[in-house]
Amino acid sequence: AYKDKTTLIITTDHGRGTEYEGAWKDHWTQVENSDQIWMAAIGPDTSATGEAKSGQFYQNQVAATLAKLLGLNYVLEGAGKPIEAFLK
């Protein structure tokens, strides 16, 4: 029922930052660069482009990307634009 119809997206709600390992217990302003997250997608409506090493994407783009994959128009103040690299 789900074959060729399902997209799986994995991400985090915050990053680990670039501080020492013990700092990973906290996030936001306590840990430098903890606003940097990763995101992975696989499915029939995402291109198999491998790891993106260029470009800057932001957490406020995640919901807009999910909505676009679902065919929804996501309109919210402060929302980012969908991440086109995740869309075919």
LINMOUR-V546192 format. One record per run of one state. SS is the DSSP state (hx for helix, st for strand, lp for the rest). FROM is the first residue (numbers start at 1). LEN is the number of residues. If there is no record, write none. Layout:
SS|FROM|LEN ; SS|FROM|LEN
This chain:
lp|1|7 ; st|8|4 ; lp|12|9 ; hx|21|5 ; lp|26|2 ; hx|28|3 ; lp|31|8 ; st|39|4 ; lp|43|16 ; hx|59|11 ; lp|70|14 ; hx|84|3 ; lp|87|2
